[in-house]
Amino acid sequence: MKTKFILFLFISSIIFTSCQPTKSVDESSTTAETVSDPLPSWNEGANKQSILDFVTATTTQGSPDFVAPADRIATFDNDGNLWSEQPYYFQLQFSLDRIKDMSPDHPEWSKDPLLAAAIAGDVEKVFSFGEHGLLKLVMVTHSGMTEDEFNTEVLDWINSARHPKTNLLYKEMVYQPMLEVLDYLRTNGFKTFIVSGGGIDFMRPWSQEVYGIPSEQVIGSSIKSKFEMVDGKGTLIKLPELDFIDDKDGKPVGIHQYIGKRPIAAFGNSDGDLQMLQYSAGTEGKSLQVYVHHTDAEREWAYDRGSPIGGFDKGWDFAVENGWTIVDMKNDWKKIYPKN
């Protein structure tokens, strides 16, 4: 079912320390602990150690596994890997909110069963229209505007919309342990990329603020655009036409097209990320493949095989068979979100 949802989805900290003339004992010990442990939100164990060992091996001069900085590429799925994705992808909520905001100017939508369901927030009924319906919803809410207008809509939403379960802003539902991994890798000369089935234009406006990943290092699904002169200014207009789906076997294709190098580390959480991790595993030399397994029903959600969102079935089997790292959220992470 994730494949169906993905058609819809064409649609984050460097801790610095300063030398002070006087420091309390507590401040000094905290700083030392932070420096000595780059992943403080991770419990000690094999999964945390696999990340530490990989970075040490690939960045230490003289190591047989040393990788030149230019080739230290790490790719990360977004939904379910860097932030939550339940009860459905956050970009879907963005689309539903957009439909409601736009509906007063389109009374004719009340006669369209799909759009009427979307306006009413009836997600189950929206899903019942299948791929065609989801595609139509995307085109209605994501096209017919300039890139600047769409960026403004996305930023207004990401800075104000709250999740119904946690009451956190959606951008606050990012995983603190994964933010630490991103920082740790970058501190050690890695370039970090988002490679997501979600919309490239939806993620780019806030990826730098939330993840520390610049917009040019975001790869995602897209709809087509065309160039036009608007009020004397050259701009791009988003079109209601599919361009690229960055999911499953589309992820290695997107990596090749946008990055031009095979990642030596890849992080995901679902079957939709399997091909990206397999592509990373195919590199010559040492590589790292990490799956995030959602096992914490109390602090987040618990799901894997058979889940319509973030299904983890074939990916689980392949990861176990090939000795990849499978992170157990409940047991490996001391905390989930930065604010919890």
PEHU-V969412 format. One record per helix or strand. SS is the DSSP state (hx for helix, st for strand). FROM is the first residue (numbers start at 0). TO is the last residue. If there is no record, write none. Layout:
ss->SS from->FROM to->TO
ss->SS from->FROM to->TO
This chain:
ss->hx from->1 to->7
ss->hx from->24 to->35
ss->st from->41 to->41
ss->hx from->45 to->58
ss->hx from->68 to->70
ss->st from->72 to->75
ss->st from->78 to->78
ss->st from->82 to->82
ss->hx from->89 to->102
ss->hx from->106 to->110
ss->hx from->112 to->119
ss->hx from->122 to->127
ss->hx from->129 to->141
ss->st from->145 to->145
ss->hx from->146 to->157
ss->st from->161 to->161
ss->st from->168 to->168
ss->hx from->169 to->171
ss->st from->173 to->174
ss->hx from->175 to->186
ss->st from->190 to->198
ss->hx from->199 to->203
ss->hx from->206 to->210
ss->hx from->214 to->216
ss->st from->217 to->229
ss->st from->232 to->243
ss->hx from->248 to->257
ss->st from->264 to->267
ss->hx from->270 to->280
ss->st from->287 to->294
ss->st from->301 to->302
ss->hx from->313 to->320
ss->st from->324 to->327
ss->hx from->328 to->331
ss->st from->332 to->332
ss->st from->336 to->336
